[in-house]
């Protein structure tokens, strides 16, 4: 966007937002409380919920109407992400394919690329994963070594490795951050290319992880993977500006997902605290139980408000969107981790039982204090860019 619109941050949900939340919740609940865990145990992605969300128009709710979307922007997509997580399906593909790949293609793709991939992302028939992190660089784009080697016919060969890449098993293609290698061997700024998951030379290896949900984590290997020039999004020298048009939506929708997960944890904890009776009264009547839950609720609502602000600023094209996105992700990760921990403590020993579904929320929320950007890097960003302190890294 070349000019910023006036951000719209409505504190009272509209009838449309309420209807969206109720519809998404109904879709997720239709598949039962154990749906995500059952998908994990069957070694299958959550395709049934994705199908139902796509048929309802909720997968593409944020995209522009000219490409078949609902036109509600990042604010609308965040509502869908939060409500899905609040009802037991923290769908990472809504983050990866819709908020990240979809935003990149809508803002920087050619008309041919939008017809080929964006329309499918919006209607749910195509899913794209996103790959930036590398073993020796993390997500530091200045140190990325995956490279696109130019060939005589104008195409490229992709070489390199990515790690901790989510959801590749359920994606038709991956949007990959790599650098074009010049003839003298030097690497240019980051570029983005789309590579189908069944392309020759593209292999993957699953990373053993605790339960994070149905989606897997992968290490990807690129051994002279052919890439047509038409698959570069934004050109050879698209640079960090294009990359950050994916990373800010990622932070916003992950914050929304964490807010939804915190809501789910607190709902389970409150129900248990009202039902569990010791010494003739529910345990929720005791301040030692009630006060930690109340504190977690306050932290959650603050994080939700920051997430809504970040989405509104992003949709308006405001320069403050980057700062707000980082703050929202930080606040939501802290709030969700605390909410899940309090929910486990409220359940006592039952909090670690798979039957109650609370411990299943732990690893994903804890991971999000580290990924996709750690809390320390967010604090570095705020200290330097927001407060004007000397750069520490």
Secondary structure, DSSP 8 states (H G I E B T S, - for coil): --S-------SS--HHHHHHHHHHHHHHHHT-TTHHHHHHHHT---HHHHHHHHHTT-TTTTS-GGGT----HHHHHHHHHHHHHHTT---HHIIIIIIIIHHHHHHH--HHHIIIIIHHHHHTS--EEEE--BTTTBT-GGG---EEEE-TTS-EEEEEEEEEEE-GGG-SEEEEEEEEE-TTS-EEEEEEEEEETTSTTEEEEE---S--SS--EEEEEEEEEEE-GGGEES-TT-HHHHHHHHHHHHHHHHHHHHHHHHHHHHHHHHHHHHH-EETTEEGGGSHHHHHHHHHHHHHHHHHHHHHHHHHHHHHTT-TTHHHHHHHHHHHHHHHHHHHHHHHHHHHGGGGG-GGGTSGGGHHHHHHTTTSSS-HHHHHHHIIIIIT------
